[in-house]
């Protein structure tokens, strides 16, 4: 696996992305990653907060279209994340915080799928289980964002 990441990091595209002074290189990919994050987590947070009782004047059914934005944000993040990984693949792939972030993203996406089924099922109501899913989802996304941000400080955790 290490060879794969080394090959990815040594691609001409990866070198350009990492070393270029162009606004179209790393800064653009990082901006796209941030926009995807805002779409995914922003839409998820709006739904989760509504399930937790905030904004009860908004019909829950009116929030169903937010799933489209969550998935758009997820795919923007997935694609831009792969590109960002390519720039520094060997270091990031070995970093515990990166692995934690990826694990949390996987959990967050799984929670999204479960929430859609639970909250918008026929004759569904906001149950204690739906509230627990919403609180868990907010927590998972918050910690995933923190983990992503903390990747910039590899020596801060795990004695690296």
PATORVO-468509 format. One line per field, with one value per atom (N, C-alpha, C): residue in three letters; atom name; x, y, z; residue number from 1. Coordinates in steps of 0.02 Angstrom, whole numbers, plus 32768, in hexadecimal, padded with zeros to 4 digits. Layout:
% PATORVO-468509
type <- [ALA ...]
atom <- [CA ...]
x <- [X ...]
y <- [Y ...]
z <- [Z ...]
seq <- [NUM ...]
This chain:
% PATORVO-468509
type <- [UNK UNK UNK UNK UNK UNK UNK UNK UNK UNK UNK UNK UNK UNK UNK UNK UNK UNK UNK UNK UNK UNK UNK UNK UNK UNK UNK UNK UNK UNK UNK UNK UNK UNK UNK UNK UNK UNK UNK UNK UNK UNK UNK UNK UNK UNK UNK UNK UNK UNK UNK UNK UNK UNK UNK UNK UNK UNK UNK UNK UNK UNK UNK UNK UNK UNK UNK UNK UNK UNK UNK UNK UNK UNK UNK UNK UNK UNK UNK UNK UNK UNK UNK UNK UNK UNK UNK UNK UNK UNK UNK UNK UNK UNK UNK UNK UNK UNK UNK UNK UNK UNK UNK UNK UNK UNK UNK UNK UNK UNK UNK UNK UNK UNK UNK UNK UNK UNK UNK UNK UNK UNK UNK UNK UNK UNK UNK UNK UNK UNK UNK UNK UNK UNK UNK UNK UNK UNK UNK UNK UNK UNK UNK UNK UNK UNK UNK UNK UNK UNK UNK UNK UNK UNK UNK UNK UNK UNK UNK UNK UNK UNK UNK UNK UNK UNK UNK UNK UNK UNK UNK UNK UNK UNK UNK UNK UNK UNK UNK UNK UNK UNK UNK UNK UNK UNK UNK UNK UNK UNK UNK UNK UNK UNK UNK UNK UNK UNK UNK UNK UNK UNK UNK UNK UNK UNK UNK UNK UNK UNK UNK UNK UNK UNK UNK UNK UNK UNK UNK UNK UNK UNK UNK UNK UNK UNK UNK UNK UNK UNK UNK UNK UNK UNK UNK UNK UNK UNK UNK UNK UNK UNK UNK UNK UNK UNK UNK UNK UNK UNK UNK UNK UNK UNK UNK UNK UNK UNK UNK UNK UNK UNK UNK UNK UNK UNK UNK UNK UNK UNK UNK UNK UNK UNK UNK UNK UNK UNK UNK UNK UNK UNK UNK UNK UNK UNK UNK UNK UNK UNK UNK UNK UNK UNK UNK UNK UNK UNK UNK UNK UNK UNK UNK UNK UNK UNK UNK UNK UNK UNK UNK UNK UNK UNK UNK UNK UNK UNK UNK UNK UNK UNK UNK UNK UNK UNK UNK UNK UNK UNK UNK UNK UNK UNK UNK UNK UNK UNK UNK UNK UNK UNK UNK UNK UNK UNK UNK UNK UNK UNK UNK UNK UNK UNK UNK UNK UNK UNK UNK UNK UNK UNK UNK UNK UNK UNK UNK UNK UNK UNK UNK UNK UNK UNK UNK UNK UNK UNK UNK UNK UNK UNK UNK UNK UNK UNK UNK UNK UNK UNK UNK UNK UNK UNK UNK UNK UNK UNK UNK UNK UNK UNK UNK UNK UNK UNK UNK UNK UNK UNK UNK UNK UNK UNK UNK UNK UNK UNK UNK UNK UNK UNK UNK UNK UNK UNK UNK UNK UNK UNK UNK UNK UNK UNK UNK UNK UNK UNK UNK UNK UNK UNK UNK UNK UNK UNK UNK UNK UNK UNK UNK UNK UNK UNK UNK UNK UNK UNK UNK UNK UNK UNK UNK UNK UNK UNK UNK UNK UNK UNK UNK UNK UNK UNK UNK UNK UNK UNK UNK UNK]
atom <- [N CA C N CA C N CA C N CA C N CA C N CA C N CA C N CA C N CA C N CA C N CA C N CA C N CA C N CA C N CA C N CA C N CA C N CA C N CA C N CA C N CA C N CA C N CA C N CA C N CA C N CA C N CA C N CA C N CA C N CA C N CA C N CA C N CA C N CA C N CA C N CA C N CA C N CA C N CA C N CA C N CA C N CA C N CA C N CA C N CA C N CA C N CA C N CA C N CA C N CA C N CA C N CA C N CA C N CA C N CA C N CA C N CA C N CA C N CA C N CA C N CA C N CA C N CA C N CA C N CA C N CA C N CA C N CA C N CA C N CA C N CA C N CA C N CA C N CA C N CA C N CA C N CA C N CA C N CA C N CA C N CA C N CA C N CA C N CA C N CA C N CA C N CA C N CA C N CA C N CA C N CA C N CA C N CA C N CA C N CA C N CA C N CA C N CA C N CA C N CA C N CA C N CA C N CA C N CA C N CA C N CA C N CA C N CA C N CA C N CA C N CA C N CA C N CA C N CA C N CA C N CA C N CA C N CA C N CA C N CA C N CA C N CA C N CA C N CA C N CA C N CA C N CA C N CA C N CA C N CA C N CA C N CA C N CA C N CA C N CA C N CA C N CA C N CA C N CA C N CA C N CA C N CA C N CA C N CA C N CA C N CA C N CA C N CA C N CA C N CA C N CA C N CA C N CA C N CA C N CA C N CA C N CA C N CA C N CA C N CA C]
x <- [8029 8000 802C 8063 8091 80AA 80B6 80CD 8098 8059 8023 8021 8026 8025 8062 809B 80D8 80D0 80B4 80A8 8077 8042 8010 802F 8057 8077 80AA 80C9 80FC 80E2 80A1 8084 8093 8098 80A6 806F 8031 7FF9 8001 8013 801B 8053 8089 80C2 80AC 8088 806F 8041 8014 7FE4 8008 803A 805F 808E 80AE 80E5 80D3 809B 8088 8074 8084 806D 802B 800F 7FD0 7F95 7F68 7F2A 7F00 7F0B 7EE4 7EFD 7F32 7F4D 7F2F 7F59 7F43 7F0D 7F13 7EDF 7E9A 7E94 7E52 7E37 7E60 7E49 7E33 7E59 7E47 7E06 7DFC 7DBD 7D82 7D8B 7D56 7D46 7D79 7D6F 7D47 7D55 7D30 7CE8 7CDC 7C98 7C71 7C90 7C6F 7C5E 7C8B 7C80 7C45 7C42 7C0B 7BC8 7BC6 7B88 7B74 7BA3 7B94 7B81 7BAC 7BA1 7B6D 7B6A 7B37 7AF1 7AE5 7AA3 7A94 7AC5 7ABC 7AAB 7ACE 7AC2 7A7C 7A65 7A22 79EE 79F5 79C7 79CC 7A08 7A12 79F6 7A01 79E7 799B 797D 7934 7919 793A 7926 792D 795F 796A 793B 790F 78DC 78E5 791A 7924 78FD 78E0 78BE 7880 7859 781E 77EA 77EF 77C1 77CE 7808 7819 7802 77DA 77C2 77FE 7802 7839 783B 7801 77FE 781F 781D 783C 7889 78A5 78EE 7908 78DB 78F1 7921 7916 7945 798D 7997 79DB 7A08 79EB 7A14 7A38 7A18 7A39 7A78 7A73 7AAC 7AE2 7ACC 7AFC 7B25 7B04 7B28 7B54 7B3C 7B66 7BA5 7B9C 7BD5 7C03 7BE7 7C11 7C3C 7C1F 7C46 7C79 7C69 7C9A 7CD5 7CC5 7CFA 7D21 7CFF 7D22 7D54 7D3E 7D6A 7DA3 7D92 7DC7 7DF5 7DDA 7E03 7E36 7E22 7E51 7E89 7E77 7EA9 7ED8 7EBD 7EE7 7F14 7EF9 7F21 7F5C 7F50 7F85 7FC2 7FB6 7FED 801E 8006 8031 801B 8015 7FF5 801A 805C 807F 807A 807D 8078 8031 8000 7FBA 7FA1 7FAF 7F95 7FAF 7FE9 8007 7FF3 7FD2 7FC1 7F83 7F88 7F4D 7F11 7F1C 7EE4 7EBF 7EE3 7EC4 7E98 7EB0 7E89 7E4B 7E53 7E1A 7DE6 7DFE 7DD1 7DAB 7DCE 7DAD 7D7A 7D8B 7D5C 7D1D 7D26 7CED 7CC2 7CE2 7CBC 7C91 7CAF 7C88 7C4D 7C58 7C21 7BEC 7C03 7BD4 7BA8 7BC6 7BA0 7B6F 7B84 7B56 7B1B 7B2A 7AF5 7AC4 7ADF 7AB4 7A82 7A99 7A6E 7A39 7A4D 7A1E 79EC 7A03 79D5 79A0 79B4 7982 794C 7960 7930 7904 7923 78FE 78D1 78EC 78C8 7892 789D 786E 784A 7848 7822 77D8 77B0 7767 7750 7728 770B 7741 777B 77B1 77A3 77B9 77B5 77FA 7804 7844 7844 7867 786A 78A9 78AC 78EC 7926 791A 794F 7966 7937 7949 7971 795E 7983 79CA 79D0 7A13 7A3E 7A20 7A45 7A5B 7A2F 7A40 7A79 7A76 7AAB 7AED 7AE9 7B25 7B43 7B18 7B30 7B53 7B35 7B55 7B9A 7B9E 7BDD 7C11 7BFC 7C2B 7C47 7C1C 7C34 7C61 7C50 7C7A 7CC0 7CC3 7D04 7D2A 7D06 7D28 7D48 7D24 7D40 7D7E 7D78 7DB1 7DED 7DE0 7E16 7E37 7E0E 7E2A 7E55 7E3F 7E66 7EA6 7EA1 7EDC 7F10 7F00 7F32 7F6D 7F62 7F98 7FCC 7FBC 7FE8 7FF8 801F 8028 804A 8072 8095 806C 8031 8007 7FEA 7FDA 7FBC 7FE5 7FDE 7FFA 8047 8065 80AE 80D3 80B4 80D5 80FC]
y <- [7FC4 8000 803F 803C 8074 8085 8052 805E 8083 8071 8092 80DC 80ED 8133 8159 8138 8158 8166 8137 8141 817A 817B 81B1 81F5 81F8 8237 824F 8221 8232 823D 823A 824A 8293 82A2 82E6 8316 82FF 8328 8337 8305 830E 833F 833A 8368 83B0 83B7 83F9 8415 83EC 8401 8419 83F5 8403 843E 8445 8476 84B4 84B4 84ED 8529 8564 85A2 85B9 8591 85A3 859F 85CE 85CC 8590 8573 853A 84F8 84F9 84BB 84AF 84A9 8497 84C6 8508 8534 8526 8517 8509 84C8 8495 8455 845C 8483 848E 84B5 84E5 850B 84DE 84B4 8485 8456 8440 8414 8438 8477 849E 84A9 84B6 84BF 847E 8446 8406 83F8 8409 8401 842B 8469 8495 8479 8460 8442 8405 83D8 8399 83A5 83C5 83CC 8402 8435 8469 844D 8428 840A 83D7 83AF 837D 839E 83D3 83F6 8414 8430 844D 8416 83DD 83A6 838D 8383 8369 8398 83D8 8408 8409 8403 8400 83C1 8389 834B 8352 8377 8382 83B6 83D3 8400 8449 845C 84A1 84AE 84E8 84FB 84D1 84C3 8499 84B7 84F7 8515 84FC 84DF 84C2 8479 8469 8424 83F7 83BF 8391 8379 836F 8359 838B 83CB 83FF 83F9 83D5 83CD 8391 8369 832D 833E 8375 8386 8393 839D 83A8 836C 8331 82F6 82FC 831B 8326 8350 8385 83B1 838D 8363 833C 8310 82EE 82C1 82E8 8321 834B 8360 8377 838A 834F 8314 82D9 82CB 82CC 82BB 82F1 8331 8366 8359 8348 833A 82FB 82C8 8289 8296 82B7 82C3 82F3 832B 835A 833B 8311 82F0 82C0 829C 826F 8298 82D0 82FB 8317 832E 8348 8311 82D5 829D 8290 8295 8287 82B5 82F1 8321 830B 82E6 82D3 828F 825F 821F 81F7 81F3 81C8 81E1 8222 823E 823A 824E 824E 8208 81D9 8195 8173 8188 816A 818E 81C7 81F0 81D5 81C8 81AF 81DE 821F 824E 8249 823B 8231 81F3 81BE 8181 818A 81B0 81C0 81E8 821A 8243 8218 81ED 81C2 8194 8179 814E 8174 81B1 81DA 81EE 81FC 820D 81D0 8195 8159 8150 815C 8157 818D 81CA 8200 81F1 81D5 81C3 818B 815A 8124 8140 816F 818E 81B4 81D5 81F8 81C9 818F 815E 8144 8137 811F 8155 8193 81CA 81D2 81CE 81D6 81A1 8165 812F 8139 814D 8153 8191 81C9 8208 8211 81F6 8202 81C2 8190 8153 8164 813D 8149 8147 8177 817D 8185 819E 81A8 81E7 81E4 821E 8228 8261 826C 8245 820E 81E0 81EE 81D2 81D7 81BA 8186 8169 8199 81BD 81EE 8227 823A 826F 8258 821A 81FF 81FD 81EA 81EB 8232 8262 82A7 82C0 82B2 82C8 82A5 8265 8240 825C 826A 8286 82C9 82F5 8336 832C 82FE 82F1 82D4 82A3 8284 82B7 82E1 8312 8346 835A 838A 836D 832F 8310 8302 82EF 82E4 8325 835D 839D 83AE 83A4 83B1 8385 8346 8318 832F 8344 835D 839A 83C5 8402 83F1 83C2 83B0 8389 8373 8351 837F 83C0 83F0 83F1 83D0 83D0 8388 8365 831D 830C 8337 8328 8335 8351 8364 8328 82F3 82B7 827A 8247 8206 8206 823A 823D 823A 8252 8251 8291]
z <- [8000 8000 8000 8023 8025 7FDF 7FB7 7F72 7F4A 7F55 7F31 7F42 7F83 7F98 7F80 7F7E 7F64 7F1A 7EF5 7EAD 7EA2 7EC9 7EC4 7ED2 7F05 7F18 7EE5 7EC0 7E90 7E49 7E40 7DFE 7DED 7DAE 7D98 7DB1 7DAE 7DC7 7E11 7E38 7E81 7E91 7E6C 7E75 7E63 7E2C 7E19 7E4F 7E66 7E99 7ED8 7EED 7F2A 7F23 7EEA 7EE3 7EBB 7E9A 7E70 7E99 7E7F 7E9E 7E80 7E53 7E31 7E61 7E5A 7E81 7E6F 7E34 7E1C 7E38 7E5D 7E79 7EBE 7EEF 7F32 7F4F 7F46 7F63 7F47 7F07 7EEB 7F06 7F0B 7F26 7F6F 7F95 7FDB 7FE1 7FB4 7FB4 7FA2 7F6F 7F5D 7F97 7FBA 7FF3 802A 8034 8066 8051 8011 7FF8 7FFF 7FEE 7FF6 803F 806B 80B2 80C9 80B2 80C5 80AD 8070 8056 807E 8087 80AA 80F3 8118 815F 816E 8145 8150 8147 8111 8106 813B 814D 8181 81C4 81D5 8214 8216 81DE 81DB 81EA 81CA 81D5 821D 8236 8279 82AE 82A5 82D6 82D5 829A 8296 82B9 82AF 82D1 831D 8332 837A 8398 836E 8389 8378 8357 8345 8304 82FD 82BF 82B2 82E5 82DD 82AE 829E 826E 8228 821C 81DB 81DB 81A9 81A4 8193 81B6 81AB 8162 8145 80FF 80D0 80E2 80B7 80B6 80E5 80E9 80C2 80A8 8083 8049 8024 7FEE 8005 8046 805F 8051 804B 803E 7FFB 7FCA 7F8A 7F94 7FBC 7FC9 7FF2 8020 8046 8017 7FE9 7FBB 7F8A 7F74 7F48 7F6F 7FAC 7FD6 7FE3 7FEF 7FFA 7FBD 7F81 7F45 7F34 7F40 7F37 7F67 7FA5 7FD6 7FC5 7FAF 7F9E 7F65 7F31 7EF7 7F09 7F29 7F3C 7F70 7F9C 7FCE 7FB0 7F7C 7F5A 7F3A 7F1C 7EFD 7F32 7F6A 7FA1 7FBE 7FC3 7FDB 7FAD 7F6B 7F3B 7F44 7F5B 7F64 7F9B 7FCB 8004 801F 7FF1 8001 8036 8033 8062 80A9 80B2 80F5 8110 80E7 80FF 810D 80E0 80E8 8127 813E 8179 81BA 81B3 81ED 8211 8252 8277 8271 8271 826E 822B 81F5 81B4 81B5 81D3 81D7 8203 8238 8263 823C 8217 81EE 81BC 8198 8167 8188 81C1 81E5 81F9 8212 8226 81EA 81B2 8175 8161 8164 8155 8183 81C3 81F4 81E5 81D5 81C6 818A 8156 811A 812A 8151 8165 818E 81BA 81E1 81B4 8180 8151 8131 811C 80FC 812D 816B 819D 81AE 81B4 81C4 818E 8150 811A 8121 8130 8137 8175 81AD 81EC 81EF 81DA 81E2 81AE 8172 813B 8126 8151 8142 8143 811F 8123 816C 817D 81C1 81F6 81E3 8214 823D 8279 82A6 82C3 82E1 8302 8343 8341 837A 83A3 83DE 8404 83DD 83B7 838E 8358 8339 8306 8326 8362 8386 8396 83AB 83BA 837B 8342 8302 82F2 82FC 82EC 8318 8358 8386 8374 8364 8351 8311 82E1 82A1 82AB 82D2 82E0 8300 832F 8351 8321 82F9 82CB 8299 827D 824C 826E 82AB 82CF 82DB 82F1 8300 82BF 8289 8248 822F 8236 8222 824C 828D 82BA 82A7 829A 8286 8246 8216 81D7 81E2 820C 821A 8240 826D 8296 826E 8232 8208 81F9 81FD 81F0 8228 8260 829A 82AE 8285 8291 82D2 82EE 832C 836A 8362 839B 83BE 8398 83B5 83A4 83C9 83BC 83BD 83D7 83DD 839B 8366 8324 8319]
seq <- [1 1 1 2 2 2 3 3 3 4 4 4 5 5 5 6 6 6 7 7 7 8 8 8 9 9 9 10 10 10 11 11 11 12 12 12 13 13 13 14 14 14 15 15 15 16 16 16 17 17 17 18 18 18 19 19 19 20 20 20 21 21 21 22 22 22 23 23 23 24 24 24 25 25 25 26 26 26 27 27 27 28 28 28 29 29 29 30 30 30 31 31 31 32 32 32 33 33 33 34 34 34 35 35 35 36 36 36 37 37 37 38 38 38 39 39 39 40 40 40 41 41 41 42 42 42 43 43 43 44 44 44 45 45 45 46 46 46 47 47 47 48 48 48 49 49 49 50 50 50 51 51 51 52 52 52 53 53 53 54 54 54 55 55 55 56 56 56 57 57 57 58 58 58 59 59 59 60 60 60 61 61 61 62 62 62 63 63 63 64 64 64 65 65 65 66 66 66 67 67 67 68 68 68 69 69 69 70 70 70 71 71 71 72 72 72 73 73 73 74 74 74 75 75 75 76 76 76 77 77 77 78 78 78 79 79 79 80 80 80 81 81 81 82 82 82 83 83 83 84 84 84 85 85 85 86 86 86 87 87 87 88 88 88 89 89 89 90 90 90 91 91 91 92 92 92 93 93 93 94 94 94 95 95 95 96 96 96 97 97 97 98 98 98 99 99 99 100 100 100 101 101 101 102 102 102 103 103 103 104 104 104 105 105 105 106 106 106 107 107 107 108 108 108 109 109 109 110 110 110 111 111 111 112 112 112 113 113 113 114 114 114 115 115 115 116 116 116 117 117 117 118 118 118 119 119 119 120 120 120 121 121 121 122 122 122 123 123 123 124 124 124 125 125 125 126 126 126 127 127 127 128 128 128 129 129 129 130 130 130 131 131 131 132 132 132 133 133 133 134 134 134 135 135 135 136 136 136 137 137 137 138 138 138 139 139 139 140 140 140 141 141 141 142 142 142 143 143 143 144 144 144 145 145 145 146 146 146 147 147 147 148 148 148 149 149 149 150 150 150 151 151 151 152 152 152 153 153 153 154 154 154 155 155 155 156 156 156 157 157 157 158 158 158 159 159 159 160 160 160]
